Amino acid sequence: MSINLKKGQKIDLRKSNPGLSAVRVGLGWDPVEQGGGGFLKSLFGSGKADIDCDASVFLLNGDSKPVDLIYFGNLRTRNDSIIHTGDNLTGEGEGDDEVILVDLDRIDPNIDKLLFVVNIYDCVRRGQDFGMIQNAYIRIMDAKNNSEIARYNLSDDYRGKTGLLVGLIYRYNGTWKFNAIGEGTRDTGLNDMKKNLERKAYGV
């Protein structure tokens, strides 16, 4: 049975899933329906803003410093322990918008944390933020049978925020845990996020 997590809650991924070796991390979101009538509909088609959200994962060492990044421009690690399955440009449609595959047993021993983030492509020029996104979530599934282990629905008010620290998979006493973060930031892209991780601006 899947566990519905609250912000800040942590769980042991293997406690109810002994032998868990690989997971699918699904992230999803929907554009907020635009108000008004014909003019907005003519701009946005369905009445929803065209927002390109990108899911990525920072690989952090024991000091929480970034040593690698998997995103739409770098879809896999060298040993294929982490694979990004591709970029969804609109967020439309049912189910996960982007999926990242994680082989826990093959992750480099120098990597202690996997930080899953979402940012809005070209957010400054487009004048977009996460107040224009709804129904955002992250869920962890057993890669062998696609059964859902845990889900975290992000329900905070993210107006004015252009980056999201969604969740963290991390090593702990020989097992792997997940932390539901759900923290909004004003980072305008992955470079900003990396710089803030390097100076430990986030509590991860």
Salt bridges, closest charged atoms under 4 A:
ASP80 OD1 - ARG76 NH1 3.27
GLU92 OE1 - LYS48 NZ 3.94
ASP96 OD1 - ARG139 NE 2.93
GLU98 OE1 - HIS84 NE2 3.17
ASP105 OD1 - ARG14 NH2 3.05
ASP112 OD1 - ARG171 NE 3.62
ASP122 OD2 - ARG125 NE 2.54
GLU148 OE1 - ARG139 NH1 2.99
GLU148 OE1 - ARG151 NH2 3.21
ASP156 OD2 - LYS7 NZ 2.63
ASP157 OD2 - ARG159 NH2 2.49
